[in-house]
Amino acid sequence: MTGSKTNSMTLEEMRAARARGESKTERARLRREQAAGIEPAPDEDSPDATPAMRELIRN
C-alpha cells in the first residue's frame, strides 16, 4: 500500500507522549518556538529565504 506508515508506538503510548508534550508534529514544535521567540533555522530547501521574507510569509 503506497503512502502508508507503520508506527512503533501503541495508542496508549502515543496518548501518554502527547500528554507529556512530546508530540511529533512539526506544526506544534514551530508554534512553541514562535511563542518563545525562537527564530526558525535556515530552511535547506529555501536557502535564499531572508528574515524579511519569512516575516512576510508569517503574516
HUCOR-V393900 format. One record per residue. RES is the residue in one small letter. BURIAL is # if it has 24 or more other C-alpha atoms within 12 Angstrom, else .. Layout:
# HUCOR-V393900
res->RES burial->BURIAL
res->RES burial->BURIAL
This chain:
# HUCOR-V393900
res->m burial->.
res->t burial->.
res->g burial->.
res->s burial->.
res->k burial->.
res->t burial->.
res->n burial->.
res->s burial->.
res->m burial->.
res->t burial->.
res->l burial->.
res->e burial->.
res->e burial->.
res->m burial->.
res->r burial->.
res->a burial->.
res->a burial->.
res->r burial->.
res->a burial->.
res->r burial->.
res->g burial->.
res->e burial->.
res->s burial->.
res->k burial->.
res->t burial->.
res->e burial->.
res->r burial->.
res->a burial->.
res->r burial->.
res->l burial->.
res->r burial->.
res->r burial->.
res->e burial->.
res->q burial->.
res->a burial->.
res->a burial->.
res->g burial->.
res->i burial->.
res->e burial->.
res->p burial->.
res->a burial->.
res->p burial->.
res->d burial->.
res->e burial->.
res->d burial->.
res->s burial->.
res->p burial->.
res->d burial->.
res->a burial->.
res->t burial->.
res->p burial->.
res->a burial->.
res->m burial->.
res->r burial->.
res->e burial->.
res->l burial->.
res->i burial->.
res->r burial->.
res->n burial->.
